[in-house]
Amino acid sequence: MKRPAACFLIFLMIFCIYNYTQINIRTTKRSDYIDTTRTIHTVTHRNKFCIAYNTTKATKSFREDGLEPITLATHSTSQYLNILDQLLQSWDSPVSLALYIDRGSSGALQYLLDLHRCNRSIAEKLSVHVVYQLSAFQDKCQPLQVHKHPISCLNFTSQYRKNQLNTLVSPFGIYPINVMRNVARRGAPSHFHLISDVEMVFSSNFALHAKRLANEHIRPKSKNLIVIRRFEIESGVEVPRNHTSLKELIDSRKAHEYHHKLFPVGHTIKALWEWFKRSKGKPEPYVWEIPYKNPMWEPQFIMTATDPFSEESMPTRLRDQQALTYELCRANYTFLLASQLFNVHRGVKRFATNFDNAVVQHQIRFRYSAFIRFKRRMDADYPKTLKRCNKFTM
């Protein structure tokens, strides 16, 4: 019985190593391709993930006006690359995208390499960083071998792109959301960051207006954050791009505060009508202080590269985003709400999906240990601010 078991273990080791080394770019062979190979340096993260930073790098600095730009730090799998264009069109500043892949979805990187090479406006904005799991029996990550097939950009049409996206398969397994958020921030080419999901669409000239506010109000050692309101719209409704059209949709109940049905305690911000009044009252966006809501709150905000990063030990979908907001409260940050500026999610989520529930059930086993570690760190690092922020619960 020992020999079959030993043979099985050897087979398993070979299979895992093969699967690890085969994370590369695979595309359909064509006669007009010229094969070349590019080696991309990777780093090992927490003995669990391999990360390749700047597989593409934004070509524009967005500092022509002398102000520091805001990088949109976002993350995705191959499943959402079909909506990446709408995000890039609504954000006129750097975008730092953390892409999670496995062997089955590694073609997503080839797609982004071609997109970056063939679309100048996207190349100006987009930096891509690749994340995948370290294979079993590997103690460090090896360089990522990318087989480049430089198709003529004349042939990189919308139909070709659609066909390429249709061939991609989403990676299998639990999505390490806080790892992805942190990779996007670490790869950001500017000092100011806004963490956001790839599905969001921003109001007109958001990045330009927010840039001015960030440079004015987020000074060194100021500990200020600029909070952004989030909304969701009913299916089939045109995305509002200014506060006036947004209010019309709110009044007709075609737009709502983000996750107002699914998780209002975490997303709603008080005094919505006051926000509309303030937004209408002045031609340019401005900010005012709002209180920290509660330990369940998970707003989106503009922050800096030196501010705390997301807690990676937090289980996915179990207080993963609330933990960062809570830590910023404990660290005595001030929350400033911006008028006029907002983003929108297409579709209203009214209940958790079966997949959402499955992820929670899988991750719930890690809840207690993560909570204890996080609580101890908060009390050790910020012993005087518990009363200000209340107790963190999971």
Helices and strands as residue ranges (DSSP letters): H 2-21, E 36-40, E 43-45, E 49-56, E 70-76, G 78-83, H 84-89, E 95-100, G 103-105, H 107-118, H 120-125, E 126-133, E 144-148, G 153-155, H 158-166, H 177-186, E 192-195, E 200-202, H 206-217, E 224-233, H 243-251, E 255-257, H 264-267, H 272-281, E 287-290, E 300-304, H 322-330, E 334-346, H 354-363, G 364-366, H 367-381, H 386-389
